[in-house]
Structures are given as C-alpha cells and as structure tokens.
Amino acid sequence: MNDDRLPPVAPEVTATLVENLSPRLRKRLDAAVTKLGARPTHRDGDTVTIQVDDETELRLHAPGGVVATADAITCGCLLAPACVHRAAAACAAPTADPPPDLADRPTGAAPEPASATDPASATDPAPATDPASSPSSQEVASPAQRAAADALWSAGAAVLEAGIDGAGAVTQSALLRAAHTARIRHLPRAAGAALSVVTLLRAARAGDPSYRTADFVTALAELLGTAHRVGTASGAELDAARGRARRPYSPDGSLRLYGLFTEPVVTDSGHGGVRTWVAGTDGRLFTVGDVAPGGVGRAVGVADRAVRLGDTALTHRELGRAGLAVSGATVSPDGRLGAGKGVKAVTARGAAWTELPLAALWETPPSEQAARALRSTSRYADPDGGGSDLLFLDVELIGAVRESAGTCLLALSDSGIAVRLTVADDDPALAHRDNLMLLAAAPGTRLRIIGRLVPAPHPRLTLLACAHPTGGGTIDLGLDRLRRADLPDPAAPVHPAPPQPGGPGAHSPLYLLERRVEQTVSAGRAALGMLGDVTAETRRIRRAGLPTAAGLLTALCTSAAQRERDLFGRLLPADTDSFATHWLTAALYTAAVADSLCAAAWEPVREGPAAEPSVPDRGPGRAVAQTAQH
C-alpha cells in the first residue's frame, strides 16, 4: 500500500484513536502500521478500502478529501471499534492541513493560517486589520496558551529523547494532540511546526529518499524554540511567536508589474502548482501563485492556466514574460498579490531583463543580494518577515562539478565569485535536471540568471530561470526544455573547475557541533551520552575561534550522559527538559554561525589573506540558554 493513496487524516482524529487504545495495543501499534502498509487499497469516490485480511476490510471515509472525524474510519474485525487497525490506518495516512475554521473556535477569533501553498491565499480578499488584536508592549501569553506551549515542548523533548527510531506512532500522536490544542489556543506557528515534525518523522522512518536530517533538525528546533518563546515573550515578540492565523493582505494602491519568470511548486504534502514572479517599477518583487492538491502533475499542467488576478486572460507562462497594470492591489508581507473582488488587473507590455526596471535587479552587488536573501531563508526567520530569497547574477558557465550529492554546474559571476548552481527539483517530470546538464555542456557561455539562495559556507544557488543562450527571450528552467540546438558552439573555452568549494567557512570546524546535533535527532539522547570524552573536538573548535561552540558541545554531551540515581542505586528518569534546552541552544547557534559564514562567502574576492568572517559568539542559542537558567 502506498501511503499517498490514503486520504489525509485530521491530527486530532489520529491522536484520539491512539489515545483510546489499551496499553497492550499501543505496544503493537508500530508493527500494525508497518503490516497495514503492505496491504492493498481500493478507492471508490470518497471512500478508501484497505483489505486487512481475507475477511476484514478497513474503510476511510473522506468527504471533501479529508478524514475529519474518528467515526469516519471503520473496521470489520471483531475487536472494532477498539481495534488497533483504525489507529494504524490513521497513523499511516498523511496528516491533513488544518481546516480554515475550527468548529470550537470562539466567536471573533482569528481564522486558521493559510499555508505557504494554500491557493486560497491568492484569491481571498484582504482581511481588515483589527486594531484590538495588536499586542501591547506588556501583553503576555494567557495561561491556556502557556499550557499549550508546555505540552508542545514536552512532546518535542520526548522526540529528542527517543530519536527517530524510537519516536513511533504513540510519540507522534502526542505531538498531533499538542498541535491541535495549540491551534485552538491560537498558536498557529507552533502548531504548524509540530505537524512538520510529524511529517518528517514519518518520512525518516519510512526511508523516504527525499528526507534530510538537517530539515528535521530545523523543524524540531523551530517547534522547541517557538514553544519556549510563547512562555517568555511579550508584546511584538509574543505576536511573532504566536504566528499569523491567516496571511494578512494590506492595500497597495496601483501597481505596474513586469513578469520575470514562472517556477513549478511541488510540496511534500502532495500539493502542486506554479508561482510566477513579477517586479514593480521600484524593484519590489511580488508573486502570483496557484497551488493546490495534485502533486507534480498539477504543477506541469497549471502553468498554462489563466492567472487568478483581475480580468487578465494571461496564463502563468505568459505573465512571466508580459506585464500587468493592477489597481486596488493587496499585498501580503511576503509579497503575494491578493485577488479579492476589488482588485482589477489588465494586460500590459512587459520588459526584457536587459531593460529598466528589470535590469536594475542585476546591478545590486551579490553580497547585498545574499544578505537580503538570508533574512528570509534563515532557518528560523520570522514567517511574516517578508523579503525575497532570489539572487540576480550575470555569470559565465564553467562546467559540471561532481559532488557527493550529485552533479552541479559551476559558474563564475562578474564579481569574481565561483557559484555552484543546483537543480530546484529532481523530479523527472520537471525540466530542471535536463536543462542543467545541457548548460553544463556549454562552458564559456555567458548568461543572465535568477536563482534561489542555498545557505552554505560557499556560494550556492538553485537555478530557476536564465536568459536564452542564443540571446532571444528567457527560459523557465523548471517548465521549458532546452535543446542542443539552443546551445552555442560546444568548442567554447573551458575553465578549470576548483575541486572543492571555496569561501571563508569551507573548512570551518563548526560541523563537529552540527553532526552531534544531527546525531541526537537520529539516535536519541542515549547515543550521544555514550560518546565519552570530546576534548579533542572542543580543542579544535576553540582553535578556530569559536569558544561558544566548544562550550555548547561540552554542555550538550555532559547533559546527555547525566543520569541521577536514587538511594538504592536505581537510575532516575532523565531530565528531558534540561537536555532539550542544551540541544536547542546548540541548534540555534550553529544556524546563526552558518548564516554568518554564508554571508561572508558572497563577499567580493580580495587579494591577499582572507579575513575571517564575523560569527555570532553570542547568538540566539546563548539567549535561550540564559533564559532557561533563570
């Protein structure tokens, strides 16, 4: 059985079914999930049937595409409804995105958040700002919110304690229950982080090839960090920790927009679509999206559908090369254009990348562009912080470079920075990989490109769009396919590629702390506690000028190994809260230093000895630790 064939199940449904199991059945739940995954399924309208055995069928009824109640999962076995099969099916199915409105939400409360891929966010009218909802500088979280945040912290700490291998269905259900409670208490940011942790946990345990430990570290640190901030913050900081219930749109008057490019969007939750980037006369970047459930198939097809904005008949592909005149525009903090009833838009002339106002985007120094992009791509950036993660560069292609994760394209920017260009999505249905390989076969070609910053200790981008190699028009590298005839003479001069990425942080020993942070989420606290002496590692880190990192590594390993005993010599339960605090401190610190190293790598190449980048020896991780000590 493929889990993608099961309908999404609401988080509270999964949590309820697992909580109702007897202790004996809870111990068998993980095995039941694995066994159920091998059984055949059949879909008939809104109902999916799983053949548990020759005589037993399990049905999931999903009106509207989502299993919203526990009664919608029925089983024909003799132990039903108290059987393990219903809970196993809920745990095997994807977690549903929260509904726009909760039935038990009090009147006047803010609606639930629109996800980053919610197509409705582009069509809903801009909600009016409620002055009463603006936090005062002295406002603190309510007791109910603090209790919900404490539950999220405890559930996240339990995941950290057990590691991926030990965080089975019961641990995941505790996270889902805490996420549901947090959403009811109007903590959408923390609730969303908890759902991300569950999704990544399931991907890791299922051996999903797209799973990355670094993504799981980011999601778990976001969960723990946000839960901690809810209990300690006030005013604007508390508002950021709570998150937005729905993306706000504010009026922006009349806009003259010029299309840049269109990119396909495919998410881990099964959504697919496109996002078209446009620029205003003042250089601001905006997006028009159309993303909904459907996966990569929808992403390819929706590019030729009309844009949902005013009366324009342009498709997304056409808008990426044309222009718009918009009146009554509404814009979200991250640059998304709303499409409410009051928005009017008509087709207008576009501009080439070499013409103003678009040409000005390539005139900003790469170091300034990277610094701006880091503010939005940082692992723990405020979701409502705004800003763009795109970089606009003029480069000369050098050739393909083989890395441990695959092959990328090396290019030299006009400022002398060697940039590694990678694919945005490896799905064969998209054109990213084929186009990159064709471009790698044309060294010496000069191109104007648009890419998305990849935080790394060396300059790195995912390549999204480029000017046509022959100089005519532009190429959306995820949707348009280049041909060999489009490439210039393959006998163009070839430049030798450096064997290793450069940059001030290329040989930083920060990885010694990062790998312990990642090892903890993979194997749990006990595995880290058995490391023994880490003096050699901390000495090397100190020699590199990172004394805080050395102290954090020592404290993390000491906390992992610390276990108290009672008067009879028996081990007492581990202090999961203290260990989670030390781990969170290390995770936040490594992210802050990595961002600093990334920014330094984009600085112009200077003659003579390279200066060491400025790293935050007093980063956000230390602030968390100091707060916890009090």
N, C-alpha and C positions, 0 to 999 in steps of 0.2 A: 504494500500500500504506500502510495506517495502522499506525504503529509499535505502537499499543496492541493490535493484533490478534496481534502476535508474543508468544510466551511469554517470561517473564523468563529471562535467562541469568546464571549464576553469574559473579561477577567474575573468578575465576581461569580460567574457560573462555575468556572474551574475551581475557584477557591472553595465555594460551597460544597461541591461534590467531593473534594478531597477531605474537607473538614468533617463531613458526615461519615467517612469510612471508619471502621473499627481499627484499633491499633494493629491487629493482626493483618488486616487487608492493606494498611498503609505500607507495611514492610514488603508487600508483594506488588506494590503499585508500579515501580520502575520496570520490573520484569513483565508486568501486564502491558505496559506501554510498548515495550520492545516487541512482544508477541503480537500485539494488535497491529503493529506497523507492517507485519508480513502478511496480513490477511487481505483478500480482495475487497474492493469497494465498488459500489454502483450508484450513480446519481440519477434521480428521477425528479426533475423540477427542482423544488426547494428542499428535497429530502435526499440525504446520502445514507446508503445502507452498507454496513460492514458485516461480512459473513464471519462471525466469531468461530463457529464450528459448523458441522453438518446440520445441526438442529437449531442453532441460535443465531439470531440476527440483532444487530445493534443499529438503531436509527438516529440520525441527527437531523432535526427539522430546523431549517434556517430561512424563515420568511424574510425577504429583504436581503438575503445573503449572509446573515449573522445569526448564530445561536444565542438568543438573548435571555433565555430562562433555563433553569435546570430541568424543568419538565419537558423541554424540547429534545432531550436526549433520553431515549427509551431502550430497554434491553429485554430480550425474551427469555433470559435464563431464569432458573428457579429462585435465585437469590435477589433478583431485581425487586425494588429499586435500590437496595442496599448493596448491590454487587460492585465489584471493582472495575467492571467493564465500562460503565458510564464515566467514571473518573478518568480511566485510562484514555478513553476517546477524547475527552476534553483536554487532557494534557498533551496528546499527540497532535491536536489541531492547532493552527496558528492562533495567536491572540488577536482578538478583534480590536480595532481602533475604538476609542470611547465614542458613544453617541453624542450628537450635538447638544442634547439636553437630557439631564437626568430626571427621572420621574420624582425623586425625593428631594430635588433641589428647592430650596425655599424661594418664594416669590421675590423677584427683584435681584436675584443673584446673577452673577456674570455667567454667560454660556460657556460651554466647554471649548477648549482650544482647537483651532483648525490646525491640522498637522502641516508639516512642511510640504506635503504633496497633496493637500486637500484641494480638489478642483473647485470647490465652492468658494474658496477664499478669493478666487479671482472674479467671481460673479456676484457675491453678496454685496449689498450696499454698505457703505462705510458706517459703522455704528457711531452714534454720538458719544462724545466723551462725557462721562458723568463726574462733575466736579466733586461730588461727595465721596467718590471712590478713590480720589487722590490721597495718598497716605500723608499724614503729618509727620514731622521730624521725630515725634515722640511715640508714634504708633508701634506697638509690638504685636507679635502673634498672639492669637487667642489661645486659651487652654486647650480647646479642641484641636487647633492646628498644631500646637506643640506636641500633643499626644500622638497625632497622626505622623508628625515628623519623627518622633521617637520610635514609632513602630517601623517606619521605613529604615531608620538607622539600624535597628535590631535585626531586621530581615537582611539588610545588606551586609552587616557584620557576620551573620550566620553563613552567607555565601562565601565570604572571605575566609572564614574559619574552616569550612569544609573543602573549598576548592571546587573546580568544575566537576571533577569525578564524583565528589561526594554530594553535590547540590542537585539532588534528584527532584522528583515531582513534588514531594512534600515541601521541600525548601522553596521551590518555585511557587507553589500555591500560597505560601506565606507572603511572598513578595507581591503576588497578584492581589491578595486581600488588602495588604497595606497600600498598594497603589489605588485600589478602588476607594478605600477610606480617605486617602489623601485628596482624591479628586472631588469627593463630596465636600471635604473641608476647604475646597478652593485652593489647592496646592497643585496646579496642573504641571508645573515644571518638574517637581519631584516625582509625581505620578508617571509622567512620560519617561523619566529616566529609569524608573523601576521596570516599566514594560520593556524598555530597550535591553535591560539586563537579562530579563527572562528570555527574550528573543535570541540574544547572543548565547545564553546558556544552552538553549536547545540546539542551536546551530553547532556549538562546540561538541556537545555530547553525541550529536548525530553524525559527526565527521564531515560537516559541510565544507567543501573546499574553499568557499569564499570567506570562511571565518578567519579573523585575525585577532591574536591575543591583545594587541595594542588597542583595538576597538573595544574589547571587553574591559580593559583597564580604564579607558576613558569613560565608558558608561557607568561602571561601578563607582569610580571617583566622583562623577557628576552626581550620582544618587546620594552617596555619603556626604559630599560637600554641601549639596543643597539642603539635605535634611538637617545638617549641623547649623547652617546659616539661618534656617527658619526659627530655630530656638534662641538664637543670639542676636539677630539683626533687628534693626528698627528703621522706620522711615523708608527712604528710597531704596536702601539695601534690602529691606524686607520685601518691598514690592518686586524687586528683581528676583529674589529667591522664590517668591510665590509663583511668578510667571504670569503669562497672559492667558486668560480664559479663551479669548479669540483674538486673532491678529487684528490690531486696530488700523483703520484707514482714516486718513485725515485729508481734507480738501487741499488741492494744489493748483487750482485755477486752470489756465490754459497752457498746454504743453505742445511744443513742436518736437517730434521724435524722429530719429533716424535709425533704421534697422542695422544691427551688427551681425548677428548670426543666430541660428537655432540649434539647440542641443537636445538629444534624447535623454529622458529621465527614466530610470528603472530602479525601483527600490526593493529592499529585502522583504518588505511586507506584501509584495505582489502588485504594487501599483506601477503604472507605466504611462508615459505621455511625453510631452515636449515642453521646453522653456525657451522662449525667444527673448533675446537681449536687445534692447534699444537704448539710445543715448539722447539726452536733451541738448539743446543749444549751449547750455552751460557746462556740459561734460558729465552731468549726473547720469548714472546708469539705472535702468528700470527693466523689469521683466514682465512678460505676459505668459502665463502658463496654462496648460490643460493636462492635468494628471489625474488619473482615476484608476480603480482596479482593472488590471488587464495585462500587466507584465510587458515584456519586450515586444510582443506582437502589437500591442496598442501603441507603444512608443513609435514604431515604424509607420503605422497607419495614420496616426492623428496629425502628423506633420503636414498633411495635405488637406486638413480640415480648416474651416474658416475660424479666424480668431474671434474669441468672445469679447468683443470690445466695441461698443457703439454700433454704428451701421456699416462698418467696413466689411467688405467681402474678401479681404486678403486672407490667404492661408498663412500658416506659420512660416513655411518656407519662403513665401513671397514677402512677408513682413520683415524677415531677416535681411532683405536686400532693398526694401522700399522705405516709405516714411508714413507718418501719421500726424494729423493735426487733431488734438484732443481738447475738448472744452469740458469744464466741470470735472476735471480729473481728481481721483482719490488715490492716495499712495500710502502703503504700509511702511513702517520703519526700515524694513529690509529691501525696499524698492519695488514691491509688487504693485502693479496697477490694478485698482478695483474696476469692476464693470457693473456698477449699480445703474439704476434706471436713469439717474441724472447725468450719466457720462455719455458724451457724444464724441464720436471719432469718425473721421473721413480719411481716405487715402490721400497721400501727398507724395511729392518727389523725395526719393532717398538721396543718399550721398555715398560716394566711394570712400574707401578707407583712407585714400590719399587727399581727400577734400575736407575742408572745415565744415562742421565742427568735429568730425570723427578723427581727423588727422592729429588733433591736439592730444588725443589719448595716448599716442605713441611718443609724444615729446616729453612726458614725465620721466625722470630718471628711474631705472629699475629698482634702485634701493628704496625710493619713496613709494613706489608701487607695492613692493614687497612688504614694507612696514604697514601700509594701509590694509593690504590683504590679510596680514597676520592678525589684525584686530578683529577680523570676522571669522578666520579659520582656526584661531587658537582653540585648543581642545575644550576649554571651559569658558569660552566667550559668552557674553550675555546674548541670548537668542534675539532680543529686541535691540541689540546694539547697532544694527544697520551696517552699511559698508559693503564693499564688493571684494570678492576674493580673486578677481580676474587680473591678469597681467598682460600688457600690450607691448610686444617686442619686435624689433627688426633683427633677424638672425641670418647667419649663413650656416647651412647644413654641413655637418662634418661626416657623419656616418653612424652606423649601428654600433652599439656598445652592449656586450653581453654582461648581465648581472645575475645574481643568484636567483632573483625572482623572475627572470626573463630577459628579453631584449628591449632596449630603449634607444632613442635617437638622440645623438649628441649634436648640439648646435652652439655656435659662438655668436653672442649678441654684439651689437655695435659698441657697447661699452667695454667689451673685452671679457665678459663673464661667460664661462662654459656652462651651458644649461642642459640638463637631461630632460628629454621630452618623453612622456609615457602615455599609454592609452587610458582613456577615461573609463572604458568598459570593455572587457574581453569577450563579451557575448558575440558569437559568430554571426548573429542576425544583424548586428550593427557593423558599421564600416570602419570603426576606429583602428583595429589591428591591421587590416589590409592596407589602409591608407598610410599608416605609419611605416610599414615595411616598404611600400613603394617610395616614399620620400627618403627613406634610408638608402635607397639605391641611386640617389641623385646627389652625391656630395658636391659641394661648391655652389648649390642653388641658394639664392638669396630670397627670403620670404618675410612677409609681414604676418605675424601670428598672434593669436589670442589663446592664452592658456590659464588654467586654474592652479594657484599655488599649492604645492605639496610641502608641508612643513618638514624639513630635513636639514641636516648640517651642511648640505651642499645645494646649489640652485637646482630646483626641480619643479616641473610643471606637468600637468596632464594637458595634452594638446587637444583643443576644442575646435578651432577654426583657423584657416590660413588663406592668404591670397592665392589665387590660382597660379601654379608655377609658370605658366606662359604669360601671366600678366592680365588675363581677362576675367574679371569678377572675383568671387570668393568661394571657398569650399567649406561647407559644414561637415566636418570630418566624421561625425557620427552618423550622418544620413546620406551624404553624397559620396559616390565612389570614384576615386581617381583611376585613370587608365595609364598604361605605359606610354601611350601617345601624348599624354598631358605633360610628361616629364621632359626636361631639357636634355641635351646631349649627355649620355652617361659617361663620356670621356672628360667631364669637367674635373678640375684639380681636386685632389683628395688631401685632406689634412690629417695628420696622425692624431688618433684619439688617446687621451690620457687613460692609463689603466685603472685609476681609482678616482672617485670624485674628490674634488678639492674643497677648499673652504676652511675657515678657522676652526670649525668643530668636527672636521673629518676624522681626527684621531683623538677626540675627547674621551676620557675615561668615564664619562657620565653613564655609559652603557653598563658599567659594573653595578650601579644602583638600579638602573632601569630593568635589568634582567632579573634582579631579586624581586622587584615589584611585580613583574610579569610571572615569575615563578610562583609567587604566593597565590595568585588567582588560579593558576593551573593546578597546583597540587595542595593548596591549603596551608594553614599556619604550621602544622606539624612538620611538613617537609622543610620549611625554612628554619624551623627550630633545630633541625639536625645538622645544620651546616657546620657548626663548630666555630673555630676561630676565623675571623675575616680581617685580621690585622693587616695582612698583605694588601688586600683590596683597598682598605681605607687609607693605607700609607700612599698608595699610588694616586688615589683621588686627591689627597692633600697636596701632593707634589704638583698636581695640575692646577692648584689654586682654587679648589672647591672644598673648603673646610666644612661648610654646612652640609654638603652632600656626604662627606665622610662621617660626620656625626649622625646624620639621618640613617645611614646604613648600619652603623653600630647599634643605634637605638632600636631599629626595626628587628634586627636579628636577636638582640637581647630580649625584646618583648615577646618574640615568637618562642624563645626557649624557656621563658619564665613560667614555672608552674609551682604553686604553693602546695604544701601538704598539711594535713590535719595532725592532731596529736597522736594518731595511730599510724602515721606514715602514708596514709592514703592520699592520692592526688586529688586536689580540689578542682572544681571546674575552672577552665582557663578564663582569664579576663579578656573577653572578646572586645569590649569597648575600648580598652587601652590599646590593644593590638590594632584595631581598626583605625584609631586616631593616628598611630605611628605610620601605618601603611598609607593613609590618606595624605599625611604630611609629605611623605616621600613621593607619592604620585604627582601631587600638585607642584612640588619643587622641580622634579625632572621635567615636567611640561613647561614650566616657566623658563628654565635654563635652555631647553631645546628651542623654544621660540626665540630666545636671545641669540643663540648660535645660528639659527636660520636667517634672522635679520642681518647678522654680520656677514654671512656668506654672500649676500647680494650687494655688498658694498663694492664700489669700483676697485679694480685691480690696481694696486700701488706698487711702485718699485721699492726694493729693499725689504727688510724683515717685516713680516705681517704682524700687526698689532693684535693682541689678544682681545676678544670681544668682551664687552661688559656683561657679566652674568649676575643675576639677582641673588646674591648670597642671603638676602632677606626677602625671599619670595612669599607667595601666598601660602605655601606649605608651612612655613615657620609661624605665620599668623594663626593658622588653625591650631598648631601645637600649643602656642602661648595661651590661646583662648581655652583650650581643653585643660591646661594645667590649672587655670583659675576655677 
